């Protein structure tokens, strides 16, 4: 059976207080879609620790639903920060 893929975008800035609401919205989207793969467009976010935290939390929640989040359009700065934080395997492109 072929994997089901959905796409969504995250825009910034993302503050720590935004994490719960963002996670709830994305989890609802993933649950409703039943997707196996979610391509997350991150072109509209800054490269900072709050964003990486949010993305890692989304990946964890997605995996609990049997889905994998793949980053799209990540800036070089965001890719470097993800690598610096040791999360390249957690947040693949």
Secondary structure, DSSP 4 states (H G I P E B T S, - for coil): -PPPEEEEEEES---GGGHHHHHHHHHHHHHHHT-SEEEEEEEES--SHHHHHHHHHHHHHHHHTT-EEEEES--HHHHHHHHHTT-TTTS--
